[in-house]
Amino acid sequence: MKKSEIEKLLIKNGFEVKPGSRHDIWKKAGFPPIPVPRHKGDIPKGTAQRILKDAGIKN
């Protein structure tokens, strides 16, 4: 899954981004801060699943 696809899902679900140096931190009330790595290419499957799980998004 690409970073842009994860970001679209997070925005759609009401998360806001705070840019960081190596990761963007996504925040929403009632959820822990969710770091999303910034790198080219696909985010590893396990990492992407964990981000979506932490955000309460079913994929």
N, CA, C and O atoms as a GROMACS GRO file, in nm:
protein
  236
    1MET      N    1   0.085  -0.117   0.000
    1MET     CA    2   0.000   0.000   0.000
    1MET      C    3   0.090   0.123   0.000
    1MET      O    4   0.190   0.128   0.072
    2LYS      N    5   0.055   0.220  -0.080
    2LYS     CA    6   0.134   0.342  -0.090
    2LYS      C    7   0.099   0.438   0.024
    2LYS      O    8  -0.011   0.434   0.079
    3LYS      N    9   0.194   0.524   0.056
    3LYS     CA   10   0.175   0.624   0.162
    3LYS      C   11   0.054   0.713   0.129
    3LYS      O   12  -0.024   0.747   0.218
    4SER      N   13   0.040   0.751   0.003
    4SER     CA   14  -0.070   0.838  -0.037
    4SER      C   15  -0.207   0.773  -0.013
    4SER      O   16  -0.303   0.841   0.022
    5GLU      N   17  -0.215   0.642  -0.033
    5GLU     CA   18  -0.341   0.571  -0.009
    5GLU      C   19  -0.376   0.570   0.139
    5GLU      O   20  -0.492   0.589   0.176
    6ILE      N   21  -0.275   0.548   0.224
    6ILE     CA   22  -0.298   0.550   0.368
    6ILE      C   23  -0.340   0.690   0.412
    6ILE      O   24  -0.432   0.705   0.493
    7GLU      N   25  -0.272   0.792   0.360
    7GLU     CA   26  -0.306   0.930   0.396
    7GLU      C   27  -0.449   0.964   0.359
    7GLU      O   28  -0.519   1.029   0.437
    8LYS      N   29  -0.495   0.922   0.242
    8LYS     CA   30  -0.633   0.948   0.200
    8LYS      C   31  -0.732   0.885   0.297
    8LYS      O   32  -0.833   0.946   0.331
    9LEU      N   33  -0.703   0.762   0.341
    9LEU     CA   34  -0.792   0.695   0.436
    9LEU      C   35  -0.792   0.768   0.571
    9LEU      O   36  -0.897   0.782   0.633
   10LEU      N   37  -0.676   0.812   0.616
   10LEU     CA   38  -0.668   0.884   0.743
   10LEU      C   39  -0.744   1.016   0.736
   10LEU      O   40  -0.818   1.050   0.829
   11ILE      N   41  -0.728   1.090   0.629
   11ILE     CA   42  -0.799   1.218   0.612
   11ILE      C   43  -0.950   1.193   0.608
   11ILE      O   44  -1.027   1.264   0.671
   12LYS      N   45  -0.991   1.092   0.533
   12LYS     CA   46  -1.133   1.058   0.521
   12LYS      C   47  -1.194   1.026   0.658
   12LYS      O   48  -1.313   1.050   0.680
   13ASN      N   49  -1.112   0.972   0.749
   13ASN     CA   50  -1.160   0.934   0.881
   13ASN      C   51  -1.132   1.039   0.988
   13ASN      O   52  -1.140   1.010   1.107
   14GLY      N   53  -1.098   1.161   0.947
   14GLY     CA   54  -1.089   1.273   1.039
   14GLY      C   55  -0.955   1.296   1.107
   14GLY      O   56  -0.948   1.372   1.204
   15PHE      N   57  -0.849   1.232   1.061
   15PHE     CA   58  -0.717   1.253   1.120
   15PHE      C   59  -0.651   1.376   1.060
   15PHE      O   60  -0.677   1.412   0.944
   16GLU      N   61  -0.566   1.440   1.138
   16GLU     CA   62  -0.489   1.555   1.093
   16GLU      C   63  -0.342   1.522   1.106
   16GLU      O   64  -0.302   1.447   1.195
   17VAL      N   65  -0.261   1.578   1.016
   17VAL     CA   66  -0.119   1.545   1.012
   17VAL      C   67  -0.034   1.654   1.078
   17VAL      O   68  -0.064   1.773   1.067
   18LYS      N   69   0.071   1.610   1.146
   18LYS     CA   70   0.175   1.698   1.198
   18LYS      C   71   0.305   1.646   1.139
   18LYS      O   72   0.350   1.537   1.176
   19PRO      N   73   0.366   1.721   1.048
   19PRO     CA   74   0.488   1.672   0.982
   19PRO      C   75   0.602   1.650   1.082
   19PRO      O   76   0.619   1.727   1.176
   20GLY      N   77   0.677   1.546   1.060
   20GLY     CA   78   0.795   1.515   1.139
   20GLY      C   79   0.915   1.501   1.048
   20GLY      O   80   0.904   1.528   0.928
   21SER      N   81   1.028   1.460   1.102
   21SER     CA   82   1.148   1.450   1.019
   21SER      C   83   1.147   1.322   0.934
   21SER      O   84   1.168   1.329   0.813
   22ARG      N   85   1.123   1.206   0.996
   22ARG     CA   86   1.122   1.082   0.921
   22ARG      C   87   0.983   1.021   0.909
   22ARG      O   88   0.958   0.936   0.824
   23HIS      N   89   0.893   1.064   0.995
   23HIS     CA   90   0.755   1.015   0.995
   23HIS      C   91   0.660   1.134   1.006
   23HIS      O   92   0.693   1.236   1.068
   24ASP      N   93   0.544   1.122   0.947
   24ASP     CA   94   0.436   1.217   0.972
   24ASP      C   95   0.354   1.159   1.086
   24ASP      O   96   0.329   1.039   1.090
   25ILE      N   97   0.312   1.244   1.179
   25ILE     CA   98   0.233   1.199   1.292
   25ILE      C   99   0.089   1.240   1.268
   25ILE      O  100   0.059   1.359   1.252
   26TRP      N  101   0.000   1.142   1.265
   26TRP     CA  102  -0.142   1.166   1.242
   26TRP      C  103  -0.215   1.161   1.375
   26TRP      O  104  -0.196   1.069   1.454
   27LYS      N  105  -0.300   1.262   1.400
   27LYS     CA  106  -0.369   1.271   1.528
   27LYS      C  107  -0.519   1.290   1.510
   27LYS      O  108  -0.566   1.350   1.413
   28LYS      N  109  -0.591   1.235   1.607
   28LYS     CA  110  -0.736   1.250   1.615
   28LYS      C  111  -0.773   1.224   1.760
   28LYS      O  112  -0.718   1.134   1.823
   29ALA      N  113  -0.866   1.302   1.812
   29ALA     CA  114  -0.909   1.284   1.951
   29ALA      C  115  -0.958   1.142   1.974
   29ALA      O  116  -1.032   1.087   1.893
   30GLY      N  117  -0.914   1.082   2.084
   30GLY     CA  118  -0.957   0.947   2.118
   30GLY      C  119  -0.869   0.837   2.062
   30GLY      O  120  -0.893   0.719   2.088
   31PHE      N  121  -0.766   0.873   1.986
   31PHE     CA  122  -0.674   0.776   1.927
   31PHE      C  123  -0.531   0.814   1.964
   31PHE      O  124  -0.501   0.932   1.980
   32PRO      N  125  -0.443   0.716   1.977
   32PRO     CA  126  -0.302   0.749   2.000
   32PRO      C  127  -0.243   0.812   1.875
   32PRO      O  128  -0.294   0.789   1.765
   33PRO      N  129  -0.137   0.890   1.888
   33PRO     CA  130  -0.070   0.944   1.768
   33PRO      C  131  -0.022   0.828   1.680
   33PRO      O  132   0.032   0.729   1.730
   34ILE      N  133  -0.041   0.842   1.551
   34ILE     CA  134  -0.006   0.734   1.458
   34ILE      C  135   0.106   0.782   1.364
   34ILE      O  136   0.083   0.870   1.281
   35PRO      N  137   0.226   0.724   1.379
   35PRO     CA  138   0.334   0.762   1.288
   35PRO      C  139   0.322   0.689   1.155
   35PRO      O  140   0.297   0.569   1.151
   36VAL      N  141   0.340   0.763   1.046
   36VAL     CA  142   0.338   0.705   0.912
   36VAL      C  143   0.474   0.738   0.848
   36VAL      O  144   0.507   0.855   0.833
   37PRO      N  145   0.552   0.635   0.810
   37PRO     CA  146   0.685   0.660   0.755
   37PRO      C  147   0.680   0.737   0.624
   37PRO      O  148   0.587   0.723   0.544
   38ARG      N  149   0.783   0.817   0.605
   38ARG     CA  150   0.796   0.892   0.480
   38ARG      C  151   0.909   0.830   0.398
   38ARG      O  152   1.026   0.856   0.426
   39HIS      N  153   0.875   0.750   0.300
   39HIS     CA  154   0.975   0.698   0.208
   39HIS      C  155   0.908   0.662   0.076
   39HIS      O  156   0.785   0.649   0.068
   40LYS      N  157   0.988   0.647  -0.025
   40LYS     CA  158   0.935   0.617  -0.157
   40LYS      C  159   0.890   0.471  -0.164
   40LYS      O  160   0.939   0.387  -0.089
   41GLY      N  161   0.800   0.444  -0.254
   41GLY     CA  162   0.753   0.307  -0.273
   41GLY      C  163   0.644   0.269  -0.176
   41GLY      O  164   0.587   0.353  -0.107
   42ASP      N  165   0.617   0.141  -0.173
   42ASP     CA  166   0.511   0.090  -0.086
   42ASP      C  167   0.556   0.080   0.058
   42ASP      O  168   0.673   0.054   0.087
   43ILE      N  169   0.461   0.100   0.148
   43ILE     CA  170   0.484   0.076   0.290
   43ILE      C  171   0.464  -0.074   0.310
   43ILE      O  172   0.368  -0.130   0.259
   44PRO      N  173   0.554  -0.140   0.386
   44PRO     CA  174   0.538  -0.284   0.406
   44PRO      C  175   0.398  -0.321   0.456
   44PRO      O  176   0.336  -0.246   0.532
   45LYS      N  177   0.350  -0.436   0.412
   45LYS     CA  178   0.212  -0.480   0.440
   45LYS      C  179   0.181  -0.479   0.590
   45LYS      O  180   0.076  -0.428   0.629
   46GLY      N  181   0.269  -0.532   0.673
   46GLY     CA  182   0.245  -0.536   0.817
   46GLY      C  183   0.237  -0.398   0.878
   46GLY      O  184   0.155  -0.374   0.966
   47THR      N  185   0.322  -0.307   0.831
   47THR     CA  186   0.321  -0.169   0.881
   47THR      C  187   0.191  -0.101   0.843
   47THR      O  188   0.130  -0.033   0.925
   48ALA      N  189   0.149  -0.118   0.718
   48ALA     CA  190   0.025  -0.057   0.671
   48ALA      C  191  -0.095  -0.110   0.750
   48ALA      O  192  -0.184  -0.033   0.788
   49GLN      N  193  -0.097  -0.241   0.774
   49GLN     CA  194  -0.207  -0.299   0.851
   49GLN      C  195  -0.210  -0.244   0.992
   49GLN      O  196  -0.317  -0.217   1.046
   50ARG      N  197  -0.094  -0.226   1.053
   50ARG     CA  198  -0.087  -0.175   1.190
   50ARG      C  199  -0.135  -0.030   1.196
   50ARG      O  200  -0.205   0.008   1.290
   51ILE      N  201  -0.097   0.051   1.098
   51ILE     CA  202  -0.141   0.191   1.093
   51ILE      C  203  -0.294   0.195   1.086
   51ILE      O  204  -0.357   0.269   1.161
   52LEU      N  205  -0.352   0.117   0.996
   52LEU     CA  206  -0.497   0.117   0.979
   52LEU      C  207  -0.568   0.063   1.103
   52LEU      O  208  -0.673   0.113   1.141
   53LYS      N  209  -0.511  -0.039   1.166
   53LYS     CA  210  -0.569  -0.095   1.289
   53LYS      C  211  -0.567   0.009   1.400
   53LYS      O  212  -0.667   0.028   1.469
   54ASP      N  213  -0.454   0.077   1.418
   54ASP     CA  214  -0.443   0.180   1.520
   54ASP      C  215  -0.542   0.294   1.497
   54ASP      O  216  -0.589   0.356   1.592
   55ALA      N  217  -0.572   0.320   1.370
   55ALA     CA  218  -0.664   0.428   1.334
   55ALA      C  219  -0.811   0.382   1.339
   55ALA      O  220  -0.902   0.463   1.322
   56GLY      N  221  -0.833   0.253   1.363
   56GLY     CA  222  -0.970   0.202   1.367
   56GLY      C  223  -1.034   0.190   1.231
   56GLY      O  224  -1.157   0.195   1.218
   57ILE      N  225  -0.950   0.174   1.127
   57ILE     CA  226  -0.999   0.164   0.989
   57ILE      C  227  -0.991   0.019   0.948
   57ILE      O  228  -0.885  -0.043   0.956
   58LYS      N  229  -1.102  -0.036   0.903
   58LYS     CA  230  -1.104  -0.174   0.855
   58LYS      C  231  -1.065  -0.173   0.709
   58LYS      O  232  -1.114  -0.093   0.629
   59ASN      N  233  -0.974  -0.264   0.674
   59ASN     CA  234  -0.928  -0.271   0.535
   59ASN      C  235  -0.951  -0.409   0.480
   59ASN      O  236  -0.919  -0.435   0.364
   0.00000   0.00000   0.00000
